[in-house]
Amino acid sequence: MRPYIDISHATHGRVKDYAEAHDLDLDAAYEEVLSAGLDELE
C-alpha cells in the first residue's frame, strides 16, 4: 500500500514494478526500498 505521504505516481510505479519483479507485496517493497535508500545516506 502506498504510504500516506506525497509520492509521485512515477515513483510509486517504480516501487510497484520492484515489488512485482521480486515477488513482494507493496508494503515489503516500500520497506526494502526505503531501507536501502537510508543505508546509502549513512
PDB file of N, H, CA, C and O in Angstrom:
ATOM      1  N   MET A   1       0.834  -1.180   0.000  1.00  0.00           N
ATOM      2  CA  MET A   1       0.000   0.000   0.000  1.00  0.00           C
ATOM      3  C   MET A   1       0.882   1.248   0.000  1.00  0.00           C
ATOM      4  O   MET A   1       1.890   1.304   0.704  1.00  0.00           O
ATOM      5  N   ARG A   2       0.508   2.209  -0.766  1.00  0.00           N
ATOM      6  H   ARG A   2      -0.311   2.163  -1.338  1.00  0.00           H
ATOM      7  CA  ARG A   2       1.253   3.462  -0.844  1.00  0.00           C
ATOM      8  C   ARG A   2       1.140   4.206   0.488  1.00  0.00           C
ATOM      9  O   ARG A   2       0.038   4.380   1.008  1.00  0.00           O
ATOM     10  N   PRO A   3       2.271   4.645   1.039  1.00  0.00           N
ATOM     11  CA  PRO A   3       2.228   5.365   2.319  1.00  0.00           C
ATOM     12  C   PRO A   3       1.447   6.676   2.193  1.00  0.00           C
ATOM     13  O   PRO A   3       1.256   7.193   1.093  1.00  0.00           O
ATOM     14  N   TYR A   4       1.006   7.195   3.318  1.00  0.00           N
ATOM     15  H   TYR A   4       1.161   6.774   4.212  1.00  0.00           H
ATOM     16  CA  TYR A   4       0.228   8.426   3.336  1.00  0.00           C
ATOM     17  C   TYR A   4       1.133   9.651   3.297  1.00  0.00           C
ATOM     18  O   TYR A   4       1.085  10.507   4.180  1.00  0.00           O
ATOM     19  N   ILE A   5       1.950   9.715   2.266  1.00  0.00           N
ATOM     20  H   ILE A   5       1.989   9.019   1.549  1.00  0.00           H
ATOM     21  CA  ILE A   5       2.788  10.874   2.006  1.00  0.00           C
ATOM     22  C   ILE A   5       2.697  11.183   0.524  1.00  0.00           C
ATOM     23  O   ILE A   5       2.237  10.352  -0.260  1.00  0.00           O
ATOM     24  N   ASP A   6       3.121  12.342   0.147  1.00  0.00           N
ATOM     25  H   ASP A   6       3.495  13.017   0.784  1.00  0.00           H
ATOM     26  CA  ASP A   6       3.022  12.756  -1.248  1.00  0.00           C
ATOM     27  C   ASP A   6       4.161  12.140  -2.055  1.00  0.00           C
ATOM     28  O   ASP A   6       5.288  12.635  -2.043  1.00  0.00           O
ATOM     29  N   ILE A   7       3.851  11.066  -2.747  1.00  0.00           N
ATOM     30  H   ILE A   7       2.936  10.664  -2.757  1.00  0.00           H
ATOM     31  CA  ILE A   7       4.822  10.389  -3.615  1.00  0.00           C
ATOM     32  C   ILE A   7       4.257  10.439  -5.029  1.00  0.00           C
ATOM     33  O   ILE A   7       3.078  10.160  -5.248  1.00  0.00           O
ATOM     34  N   SER A   8       5.096  10.792  -5.967  1.00  0.00           N
ATOM     35  H   SER A   8       6.053  11.019  -5.789  1.00  0.00           H
ATOM     36  CA  SER A   8       4.611  10.880  -7.346  1.00  0.00           C
ATOM     37  C   SER A   8       4.155   9.501  -7.833  1.00  0.00           C
ATOM     38  O   SER A   8       4.605   8.464  -7.346  1.00  0.00           O
ATOM     39  N   HIS A   9       3.263   9.530  -8.792  1.00  0.00           N
ATOM     40  H   HIS A   9       2.897  10.373  -9.188  1.00  0.00           H
ATOM     41  CA  HIS A   9       2.787   8.275  -9.363  1.00  0.00           C
ATOM     42  C   HIS A   9       3.923   7.528 -10.054  1.00  0.00           C
ATOM     43  O   HIS A   9       3.933   6.297 -10.079  1.00  0.00           O
ATOM     44  N   ALA A  10       4.874   8.265 -10.612  1.00  0.00           N
ATOM     45  H   ALA A  10       4.866   9.265 -10.592  1.00  0.00           H
ATOM     46  CA  ALA A  10       6.015   7.622 -11.270  1.00  0.00           C
ATOM     47  C   ALA A  10       6.862   6.851 -10.258  1.00  0.00           C
ATOM     48  O   ALA A  10       7.280   5.725 -10.529  1.00  0.00           O
ATOM     49  N   THR A  11       7.116   7.450  -9.100  1.00  0.00           N
ATOM     50  H   THR A  11       6.777   8.365  -8.881  1.00  0.00           H
ATOM     51  CA  THR A  11       7.899   6.775  -8.062  1.00  0.00           C
ATOM     52  C   THR A  11       7.137   5.568  -7.532  1.00  0.00           C
ATOM     53  O   THR A  11       7.711   4.493  -7.360  1.00  0.00           O
ATOM     54  N   HIS A  12       5.862   5.741  -7.277  1.00  0.00           N
ATOM     55  H   HIS A  12       5.396   6.615  -7.416  1.00  0.00           H
ATOM     56  CA  HIS A  12       5.051   4.628  -6.798  1.00  0.00           C
ATOM     57  C   HIS A  12       5.058   3.488  -7.825  1.00  0.00           C
ATOM     58  O   HIS A  12       5.122   2.313  -7.460  1.00  0.00           O
ATOM     59  N   GLY A  13       4.992   3.842  -9.083  1.00  0.00           N
ATOM     60  H   GLY A  13       4.940   4.796  -9.379  1.00  0.00           H
ATOM     61  CA  GLY A  13       5.036   2.833 -10.144  1.00  0.00           C
ATOM     62  C   GLY A  13       6.342   2.062 -10.139  1.00  0.00           C
ATOM     63  O   GLY A  13       6.354   0.853 -10.369  1.00  0.00           O
ATOM     64  N   ARG A  14       7.434   2.749  -9.881  1.00  0.00           N
ATOM     65  H   ARG A  14       7.425   3.731  -9.694  1.00  0.00           H
ATOM     66  CA  ARG A  14       8.742   2.076  -9.822  1.00  0.00           C
ATOM     67  C   ARG A  14       8.793   1.102  -8.653  1.00  0.00           C
ATOM     68  O   ARG A  14       9.333   0.004  -8.784  1.00  0.00           O
ATOM     69  N   VAL A  15       8.232   1.498  -7.505  1.00  0.00           N
ATOM     70  H   VAL A  15       7.794   2.390  -7.399  1.00  0.00           H
ATOM     71  CA  VAL A  15       8.204   0.594  -6.347  1.00  0.00           C
ATOM     72  C   VAL A  15       7.292  -0.585  -6.647  1.00  0.00           C
ATOM     73  O   VAL A  15       7.607  -1.718  -6.286  1.00  0.00           O
ATOM     74  N   LYS A  16       6.182  -0.335  -7.295  1.00  0.00           N
ATOM     75  H   LYS A  16       5.926   0.586  -7.589  1.00  0.00           H
ATOM     76  CA  LYS A  16       5.261  -1.415  -7.667  1.00  0.00           C
ATOM     77  C   LYS A  16       5.951  -2.400  -8.621  1.00  0.00           C
ATOM     78  O   LYS A  16       5.815  -3.614  -8.464  1.00  0.00           O
ATOM     79  N   ASP A  17       6.685  -1.883  -9.603  1.00  0.00           N
ATOM     80  H   ASP A  17       6.795  -0.897  -9.731  1.00  0.00           H
ATOM     81  CA  ASP A  17       7.444  -2.745 -10.517  1.00  0.00           C
ATOM     82  C   ASP A  17       8.483  -3.564  -9.755  1.00  0.00           C
ATOM     83  O   ASP A  17       8.667  -4.749 -10.031  1.00  0.00           O
ATOM     84  N   TYR A  18       9.161  -2.932  -8.798  1.00  0.00           N
ATOM     85  H   TYR A  18       9.011  -1.969  -8.574  1.00  0.00           H
ATOM     86  CA  TYR A  18      10.147  -3.628  -7.968  1.00  0.00           C
ATOM     87  C   TYR A  18       9.475  -4.762  -7.196  1.00  0.00           C
ATOM     88  O   TYR A  18      10.003  -5.872  -7.115  1.00  0.00           O
ATOM     89  N   ALA A  19       8.320  -4.472  -6.639  1.00  0.00           N
ATOM     90  H   ALA A  19       7.892  -3.571  -6.704  1.00  0.00           H
ATOM     91  CA  ALA A  19       7.581  -5.482  -5.874  1.00  0.00           C
ATOM     92  C   ALA A  19       7.233  -6.679  -6.754  1.00  0.00           C
ATOM     93  O   ALA A  19       7.414  -7.828  -6.350  1.00  0.00           O
ATOM     94  N   GLU A  20       6.741  -6.411  -7.941  1.00  0.00           N
ATOM     95  H   GLU A  20       6.594  -5.478  -8.269  1.00  0.00           H
ATOM     96  CA  GLU A  20       6.367  -7.495  -8.849  1.00  0.00           C
ATOM     97  C   GLU A  20       7.584  -8.305  -9.285  1.00  0.00           C
ATOM     98  O   GLU A  20       7.513  -9.531  -9.376  1.00  0.00           O
ATOM     99  N   ALA A  21       8.689  -7.633  -9.551  1.00  0.00           N
ATOM    100  H   ALA A  21       8.747  -6.638  -9.477  1.00  0.00           H
ATOM    101  CA  ALA A  21       9.900  -8.317 -10.007  1.00  0.00           C
ATOM    102  C   ALA A  21      10.514  -9.192  -8.925  1.00  0.00           C
ATOM    103  O   ALA A  21      11.190 -10.176  -9.223  1.00  0.00           O
ATOM    104  N   HIS A  22      10.274  -8.828  -7.652  1.00  0.00           N
ATOM    105  H   HIS A  22       9.724  -8.028  -7.409  1.00  0.00           H
ATOM    106  CA  HIS A  22      10.878  -9.567  -6.542  1.00  0.00           C
ATOM    107  C   HIS A  22       9.853 -10.351  -5.724  1.00  0.00           C
ATOM    108  O   HIS A  22      10.139 -10.799  -4.614  1.00  0.00           O
ATOM    109  N   ASP A  23       8.656 -10.509  -6.289  1.00  0.00           N
ATOM    110  H   ASP A  23       8.423 -10.145  -7.190  1.00  0.00           H
ATOM    111  CA  ASP A  23       7.587 -11.283  -5.653  1.00  0.00           C
ATOM    112  C   ASP A  23       7.311 -10.812  -4.225  1.00  0.00           C
ATOM    113  O   ASP A  23       7.259 -11.613  -3.291  1.00  0.00           O
ATOM    114  N   LEU A  24       7.136  -9.484  -4.075  1.00  0.00           N
ATOM    115  H   LEU A  24       7.179  -8.834  -4.833  1.00  0.00           H
ATOM    116  CA  LEU A  24       6.860  -8.865  -2.777  1.00  0.00           C
ATOM    117  C   LEU A  24       5.516  -8.166  -2.821  1.00  0.00           C
ATOM    118  O   LEU A  24       5.039  -7.778  -3.888  1.00  0.00           O
ATOM    119  N   ASP A  25       4.901  -8.005  -1.643  1.00  0.00           N
ATOM    120  H   ASP A  25       5.288  -8.320  -0.776  1.00  0.00           H
ATOM    121  CA  ASP A  25       3.739  -7.126  -1.608  1.00  0.00           C
ATOM    122  C   ASP A  25       4.263  -5.696  -1.511  1.00  0.00           C
ATOM    123  O   ASP A  25       5.448  -5.479  -1.253  1.00  0.00           O
ATOM    124  N   LEU A  26       3.381  -4.729  -1.717  1.00  0.00           N
ATOM    125  H   LEU A  26       2.419  -4.905  -1.926  1.00  0.00           H
ATOM    126  CA  LEU A  26       3.833  -3.330  -1.747  1.00  0.00           C
ATOM    127  C   LEU A  26       4.440  -2.877  -0.428  1.00  0.00           C
ATOM    128  O   LEU A  26       5.412  -2.121  -0.427  1.00  0.00           O
ATOM    129  N   ASP A  27       3.886  -3.324   0.693  1.00  0.00           N
ATOM    130  H   ASP A  27       3.097  -3.937   0.691  1.00  0.00           H
ATOM    131  CA  ASP A  27       4.447  -2.936   1.989  1.00  0.00           C
ATOM    132  C   ASP A  27       5.900  -3.383   2.106  1.00  0.00           C
ATOM    133  O   ASP A  27       6.763  -2.607   2.516  1.00  0.00           O
ATOM    134  N   ALA A  28       6.164  -4.628   1.747  1.00  0.00           N
ATOM    135  H   ALA A  28       5.462  -5.258   1.414  1.00  0.00           H
ATOM    136  CA  ALA A  28       7.523  -5.155   1.832  1.00  0.00           C
ATOM    137  C   ALA A  28       8.443  -4.440   0.849  1.00  0.00           C
ATOM    138  O   ALA A  28       9.600  -4.168   1.170  1.00  0.00           O
ATOM    139  N   ALA A  29       7.944  -4.135  -0.335  1.00  0.00           N
ATOM    140  H   ALA A  29       7.004  -4.356  -0.596  1.00  0.00           H
ATOM    141  CA  ALA A  29       8.759  -3.438  -1.332  1.00  0.00           C
ATOM    142  C   ALA A  29       9.126  -2.036  -0.851  1.00  0.00           C
ATOM    143  O   ALA A  29      10.280  -1.623  -0.969  1.00  0.00           O
ATOM    144  N   TYR A  30       8.146  -1.295  -0.305  1.00  0.00           N
ATOM    145  H   TYR A  30       7.208  -1.630  -0.209  1.00  0.00           H
ATOM    146  CA  TYR A  30       8.457   0.035   0.224  1.00  0.00           C
ATOM    147  C   TYR A  30       9.477  -0.059   1.346  1.00  0.00           C
ATOM    148  O   TYR A  30      10.393   0.759   1.422  1.00  0.00           O
ATOM    149  N   GLU A  31       9.326  -1.050   2.216  1.00  0.00           N
ATOM    150  H   GLU A  31       8.582  -1.714   2.154  1.00  0.00           H
ATOM    151  CA  GLU A  31      10.273  -1.198   3.323  1.00  0.00           C
ATOM    152  C   GLU A  31      11.688  -1.459   2.804  1.00  0.00           C
ATOM    153  O   GLU A  31      12.646  -0.862   3.295  1.00  0.00           O
ATOM    154  N   GLU A  32      11.826  -2.348   1.813  1.00  0.00           N
ATOM    155  H   GLU A  32      11.047  -2.832   1.414  1.00  0.00           H
ATOM    156  CA  GLU A  32      13.153  -2.641   1.256  1.00  0.00           C
ATOM    157  C   GLU A  32      13.751  -1.427   0.567  1.00  0.00           C
ATOM    158  O   GLU A  32      14.924  -1.110   0.767  1.00  0.00           O
ATOM    159  N   VAL A  33      12.957  -0.753  -0.236  1.00  0.00           N
ATOM    160  H   VAL A  33      12.005  -1.010  -0.398  1.00  0.00           H
ATOM    161  CA  VAL A  33      13.457   0.405  -0.984  1.00  0.00           C
ATOM    162  C   VAL A  33      13.865   1.524  -0.036  1.00  0.00           C
ATOM    163  O   VAL A  33      14.925   2.126  -0.206  1.00  0.00           O
ATOM    164  N   LEU A  34      13.033   1.806   0.959  1.00  0.00           N
ATOM    165  H   LEU A  34      12.172   1.317   1.097  1.00  0.00           H
ATOM    166  CA  LEU A  34      13.367   2.867   1.914  1.00  0.00           C
ATOM    167  C   LEU A  34      14.583   2.497   2.762  1.00  0.00           C
ATOM    168  O   LEU A  34      15.439   3.344   3.019  1.00  0.00           O
ATOM    169  N   SER A  35      14.664   1.260   3.191  1.00  0.00           N
ATOM    170  H   SER A  35      13.969   0.572   2.983  1.00  0.00           H
ATOM    171  CA  SER A  35      15.823   0.833   3.984  1.00  0.00           C
ATOM    172  C   SER A  35      17.105   0.927   3.170  1.00  0.00           C
ATOM    173  O   SER A  35      18.129   1.391   3.672  1.00  0.00           O
ATOM    174  N   ALA A  36      17.055   0.491   1.915  1.00  0.00           N
ATOM    175  H   ALA A  36      16.224   0.115   1.507  1.00  0.00           H
ATOM    176  CA  ALA A  36      18.243   0.573   1.068  1.00  0.00           C
ATOM    177  C   ALA A  36      18.647   2.019   0.835  1.00  0.00           C
ATOM    178  O   ALA A  36      19.835   2.341   0.849  1.00  0.00           O
ATOM    179  N   GLY A  37      17.673   2.890   0.621  1.00  0.00           N
ATOM    180  H   GLY A  37      16.708   2.628   0.609  1.00  0.00           H
ATOM    181  CA  GLY A  37      17.980   4.310   0.421  1.00  0.00           C
ATOM    182  C   GLY A  37      18.568   4.950   1.672  1.00  0.00           C
ATOM    183  O   GLY A  37      19.502   5.747   1.589  1.00  0.00           O
ATOM    184  N   LEU A  38      18.019   4.600   2.826  1.00  0.00           N
ATOM    185  H   LEU A  38      17.260   3.952   2.893  1.00  0.00           H
ATOM    186  CA  LEU A  38      18.548   5.152   4.071  1.00  0.00           C
ATOM    187  C   LEU A  38      19.966   4.648   4.340  1.00  0.00           C
ATOM    188  O   LEU A  38      20.805   5.400   4.837  1.00  0.00           O
ATOM    189  N   ASP A  39      20.237   3.390   4.018  1.00  0.00           N
ATOM    190  H   ASP A  39      19.556   2.779   3.615  1.00  0.00           H
ATOM    191  CA  ASP A  39      21.586   2.859   4.175  1.00  0.00           C
ATOM    192  C   ASP A  39      22.581   3.631   3.302  1.00  0.00           C
ATOM    193  O   ASP A  39      23.715   3.877   3.712  1.00  0.00           O
ATOM    194  N   GLU A  40      22.147   4.009   2.103  1.00  0.00           N
ATOM    195  H   GLU A  40      21.225   3.810   1.770  1.00  0.00           H
ATOM    196  CA  GLU A  40      23.015   4.772   1.202  1.00  0.00           C
ATOM    197  C   GLU A  40      23.313   6.164   1.747  1.00  0.00           C
ATOM    198  O   GLU A  40      24.377   6.721   1.476  1.00  0.00           O
ATOM    199  N   LEU A  41      22.393   6.723   2.502  1.00  0.00           N
ATOM    200  H   LEU A  41      21.529   6.270   2.722  1.00  0.00           H
ATOM    201  CA  LEU A  41      22.587   8.065   3.045  1.00  0.00           C
ATOM    202  C   LEU A  41      23.555   8.094   4.226  1.00  0.00           C
ATOM    203  O   LEU A  41      24.136   9.136   4.529  1.00  0.00           O
ATOM    204  N   GLU A  42      23.725   6.973   4.880  1.00  0.00           N
ATOM    205  H   GLU A  42      23.253   6.127   4.634  1.00  0.00           H
ATOM    206  CA  GLU A  42      24.587   6.937   6.082  1.00  0.00           C
ATOM    207  C   GLU A  42      26.031   6.853   5.751  1.00  0.00           C
ATOM    208  O   GLU A  42      26.870   6.816   6.651  1.00  0.00           O
TER     209      GLU A  42
END
